Amino acid sequence: MLTIYDILQELKETAQSKRDLGERFEKLMQAYLRHDLYYKDLFSDVWLWKEYPNKNNTP
């Protein structure tokens, strides 16, 4: 059985750059928040930063 540490290590080993690592981590967290039994009902939307509608209006 994979642990979160195994998954994070795989992300680090396969990422082509720090940006790629960050994007892969974002996708992992998005999937987790959308499917976890607790969090899936807590959030109505889970966006990646590049999809976030107000990203250009943040302070």
N, C-alpha and C positions, 0 to 999 in steps of 0.2 A: 504494500500500500504506500502510495506517495504521500509525503508530508508537504506542508507549505514550504519548508526549507528546501526540499528536493525540487519543487517547482520553481522557486526563486533562483536556485542555483542553475537550473536549466535555462532560465531566461537570461541570466548573466553570461552563461557560456555560449549561447547562440545569438545573442544580440550583436549586430554589426557596428553599433555606436551607442553612445549614451542616450541619444535621442530615440533610437530604436528600442533600447531597453525601457525607456520611459513610456513609450507608446505601447509596448507589450504589457508593461505593468498596469497601465490604465485599462487595457482591454481585459486583463485578468480580474481587476477590481470591479469593472463594469459587469462582467459575467457573474462574479460572486454576489454582488449586491442585487442583481436581477433574479438570482436563483436560490439564494439562501432562504430557508424557511422563515427566519425572523425578518431579514431586511427586504425581501421582495414585496412585502405588504406595507413597509414603512415609507418607501420612496415611490412616487408615481413615475418619475423619469430618472434615468441615470445616463448622463451624456459623457462622451469623451470630450476633452477640452476643445478639440477642433470642431465639435458639433454644438458646443454650448452657445445658445442663441445670444446671450448678453456678454460674451467674452470681450468685445471691444468697448463696452461701457463700464468695465470694472475700474475702480480707483487705483 
